[in-house]
Amino acid sequence: MGLLSNRVERSEIRPGDHIYTWRAVYAYSHHGIYVGGSKVVHFTRKKEAEGSDSSNSTSSLLLEPSSECPTFPDCGFQLPDSGVVLTCLDCFLRNGSLYCFEYGVPSAVFLAKLRGGTCTIAQSDPSEVVVHRAMYLLQNGFGNYDIFENNCEDFALYCKTGLLPVEEPGIGTSGQASSAIGVPLAALLSTPLKLFAAGPLGMATVTAGMYCAGRYITDIGVRKDVARIEVENLSAHLGRRLIEDEGSVNVRSEKPKTLLPMKRKRER
């Protein structure tokens, strides 16, 4: 257990473990569920979306390599119109190091971590339940990929806990997504407080405190806007949220009609 993340050896992981690897020189991490047999189920963008969003540099970084695996014939198995994919451990890691996400950590340990997306206060479900969820979602999908609301870490967290946000979407359960938002937000919100801080050390302390507090209140083990949803009912839940999202977009896009004043008939 380190301040940055929890590096492990391949011999240490077991089916049902939430694993991840750092990409782009620790810029972000990619998460998945180890299901045994050197296989990992993880979440990425749908196949048909790979060539349609070339203008988004962040999106292109998150896409998985398209080359075929010489070791496992079924590596890269992915149903049409689904972002959930089965790959071998080597293709998942892409020559990166292996890390294991920690569950049920004490609040003090959680706050001591320098990066989000490495641990949670929430408890994990039994490994057989976790593997069942991952394999079920491989056959049924996990909705549309979104960096902030529904990414690979959100997928792995759901497989481990069965928890999902049930209120209005805004940010998912991903720790690295909340950290990405929390760093500039902490600096912004702590600006008035910096006037009362003594020197650079005081400024850094206030900003770090705001950042840690933001990470804590957005953790899936603390949030009140999450609920346990059975994996068999997940498609209905995701479909309902999609309909609600589309409805809100349509409402915002509707322009109010301007009524022309009626002309009074002239009295003869």
C-alpha positions in Angstrom: 0.0 0.0 0.0 1.6 3.2 -1.2 0.7 6.9 -1.2 0.3 6.8 -4.9 -1.1 3.4 -5.7 -0.9 -0.3 -4.8 1.5 -2.1 -7.1 1.2 -5.9 -7.2 2.7 -8.9 -8.9 0.7 -11.1 -11.3 0.9 -14.0 -8.9 -0.9 -12.0 -6.3 -4.1 -11.2 -8.2 -7.2 -13.4 -7.9 -10.5 -13.6 -9.9 -12.8 -10.7 -8.9 -9.9 -8.3 -8.3 -10.2 -4.7 -9.5 -7.0 -4.0 -11.3 -5.6 -1.0 -13.2 -2.5 0.3 -14.9 -1.2 3.8 -15.5 -1.1 5.2 -18.9 0.6 8.3 -20.6 3.2 8.8 -17.8 0.7 8.6 -14.9 -1.7 11.0 -16.6 -4.6 8.6 -16.2 -5.2 4.9 -15.3 -7.2 2.2 -17.1 -9.3 -0.1 -14.9 -10.8 -3.6 -15.3 -11.9 -6.7 -13.5 -9.6 -9.8 -13.5 -11.8 -12.8 -14.2 -9.1 -15.5 -14.1 -7.2 -17.4 -16.8 -5.1 -14.2 -17.5 -8.3 -12.5 -18.8 -9.6 -9.1 -17.9 -13.1 -7.6 -18.6 -13.0 -3.8 -18.9 -14.9 -0.9 -20.4 -13.9 1.4 -23.3 -15.5 3.1 -26.3 -17.8 1.3 -28.7 -16.3 0.0 -31.9 -18.3 2.2 -34.2 -17.2 5.3 -32.3 -13.5 4.7 -32.7 -13.1 6.5 -36.0 -15.8 9.1 -35.5 -14.2 11.2 -32.8 -10.8 11.9 -34.2 -10.9 15.5 -33.1 -10.9 14.6 -29.4 -7.4 13.9 -28.4 -8.4 12.6 -25.0 -10.8 10.1 -26.6 -8.1 8.7 -28.8 -5.8 8.0 -25.9 -8.5 5.9 -24.2 -9.1 3.6 -27.1 -7.7 0.1 -27.0 -5.2 -1.2 -29.6 -6.9 -2.9 -32.6 -4.1 -5.3 -33.3 -4.9 -9.0 -32.8 -3.4 -10.9 -29.9 -1.0 -13.7 -30.9 -1.6 -15.6 -27.6 -5.3 -15.7 -27.0 -7.7 -16.2 -29.9 -10.6 -14.7 -28.0 -8.7 -11.6 -26.9 -10.5 -8.5 -27.8 -14.0 -10.1 -27.8 -16.5 -7.3 -27.9 -20.2 -7.4 -28.9 -21.4 -4.8 -31.5 -22.7 -1.6 -29.9 -21.0 -2.4 -26.6 -17.9 -0.9 -24.9 -17.3 -3.9 -22.6 -14.4 -6.0 -23.9 -12.5 -9.1 -22.9 -8.8 -9.1 -23.3 -5.8 -11.0 -22.0 -3.8 -9.4 -19.2 -0.9 -8.6 -21.4 -3.0 -6.6 -23.8 -4.8 -4.8 -20.9 -1.5 -3.8 -19.4 0.2 -2.7 -22.7 3.7 -3.2 -21.1 2.6 -1.2 -18.0 2.8 -2.2 -14.4 0.0 -3.9 -12.6 -1.9 -2.3 -9.7 -4.7 -3.5 -7.5 -7.5 -1.2 -6.4 -8.1 -1.2 -2.6 -11.6 -1.5 -1.0 -12.7 -0.9 2.5 -9.8 1.4 3.4 -10.0 3.6 6.6 -10.9 7.2 6.1 -7.4 8.3 7.2 -5.8 6.0 4.5 -8.1 7.3 1.9 -7.3 10.9 2.6 -3.6 10.2 2.7 -3.6 9.0 -0.9 -2.1 11.5 -3.3 -4.1 10.4 -6.3 -7.8 9.6 -6.8 -8.8 6.3 -8.5 -6.7 4.0 -6.3 -8.9 3.1 -3.4 -12.4 3.5 -1.8 -14.0 3.4 1.6 -16.7 1.2 0.1 -16.7 -2.6 0.8 -16.3 -5.1 -2.0 -18.8 -7.9 -2.7 -17.7 -11.5 -2.9 -15.4 -12.4 -5.8 -17.9 -14.7 -7.4 -20.5 -11.9 -7.5 -18.0 -9.5 -9.0 -17.0 -12.0 -11.8 -20.7 -12.7 -12.5 -21.4 -9.0 -13.0 -18.4 -8.5 -15.2 -19.2 -11.5 -17.5 -22.9 -10.5 -17.6 -22.0 -7.0 -18.7 -19.7 -8.4 -21.3 -22.8 -9.9 -22.9 -25.2 -7.0 -22.2 -23.1 -3.8 -22.2 -22.7 -1.0 -19.7 -24.2 2.0 -21.6 -22.4 4.7 -23.4 -18.8 5.6 -22.4 -18.3 9.0 -20.8 -15.0 10.2 -19.3 -16.7 11.9 -16.3 -20.0 10.1 -15.9 -19.4 6.5 -17.0 -15.8 5.4 -17.6 -13.7 2.3 -17.0 -13.3 2.9 -13.3 -17.1 3.4 -12.9 -17.5 0.0 -14.6 -15.0 -1.7 -12.2 -16.5 0.0 -9.2 -20.0 -1.2 -10.1 -18.8 -4.8 -10.7 -17.2 -4.7 -7.2 -20.0 -3.0 -5.2 -23.2 -3.0 -7.3 -23.6 0.7 -6.6 -24.6 3.3 -9.1 -25.7 7.0 -9.0 -29.5 7.1 -9.1 -30.0 10.9 -9.2 -29.4 13.5 -11.9 -26.2 12.6 -13.7 -23.3 15.0 -13.3 -20.3 12.9 -12.2 -19.9 9.2 -11.9 -18.2 7.2 -9.1 -14.8 7.4 -10.7 -12.1 8.7 -8.2 -9.8 9.9 -10.9 -12.6 11.8 -12.6 -13.4 13.6 -9.3 -9.7 14.3 -8.8 -9.4 15.8 -12.2 -12.3 18.1 -11.4 -11.3 18.6 -7.7 -7.8 20.0 -8.3 -8.8 23.2 -10.1 -12.0 23.4 -8.1 -10.1 23.2 -4.8 -7.8 26.0 -6.0 -10.7 28.1 -7.0 -12.8 27.6 -3.9 -9.9 28.1 -1.6 -8.9 31.4 -3.1 -10.8 33.6 -0.6 -9.4 31.6 2.2 -5.9 32.2 0.9 -6.2 35.8 2.0 -6.1 34.5 5.6 -3.3 32.0 5.1 0.2 32.9 6.0 2.5 32.6 3.0 2.9 29.9 0.3 2.8 27.0 2.9 -0.5 28.2 4.2 -1.9 28.5 0.7 -0.8 25.0 -0.2 -2.3 23.6 3.0 -5.7 25.2 2.4 -5.8 24.0 -1.2 -4.7 20.5 -0.2 -7.4 20.4 2.5 -10.1 21.5 0.0 -8.9 18.8 -2.5 -8.9 16.0 0.1 -12.4 17.1 1.3 -13.7 17.1 -2.3 -12.3 13.6 -2.9 -13.8 12.3 0.3 -17.4 13.5 -0.2 -17.4 12.1 -3.8 -16.2 8.7 -2.8 -18.7 5.9 -3.5 -18.5 4.7 0.1 -19.7 8.1 1.4 -22.1 9.4 -1.2 -25.8 9.4 -0.6 -26.9 9.5 -4.2 -25.9 5.9 -5.0 -28.0 2.8 -4.7 -27.5 -1.0 -5.2 -28.8 -2.1 -8.6 -28.9 -5.7 -9.6 -26.9 -6.4 -12.7 -30.0 -8.1 -14.3 -31.9 -4.8 -13.9 -29.0 -2.5 -15.0 -30.1 -2.3 -18.7 -33.4 -0.9 -17.6 -31.7 1.6 -15.3 -29.3 2.8 -17.9 -32.0 3.0 -20.5 -34.2 5.2 -18.2 -31.3 7.5 -17.6 -30.6 7.8 -21.3 -34.2 8.7 -22.0 -34.1 11.3 -19.2 -30.9 12.8 -20.6 -32.3 13.0 -24.1 -35.5 14.5 -22.7 -33.6 17.2 -20.9 -31.6 18.0 -24.0 -34.8 18.3 -26.0 -36.3 20.6 -23.5 -33.3 22.9 -23.5 -33.1 22.9 -27.3 -36.7 24.0 -27.6 -37.0 27.7 -28.2 -39.9 29.5 -26.8 -42.4 30.6 -29.4 -42.9 34.3 -29.8 -46.6 35.2 -30.0 -47.3 38.1 -32.3 -49.8 40.6 -30.9 -53.3 40.3 -32.4 -54.4 43.3 -34.3 -57.7 44.8 -33.3 -60.3 45.2 -36.0 -61.1 48.8 -36.7 -64.6 49.8 -35.7 -66.5 51.2 -38.6 
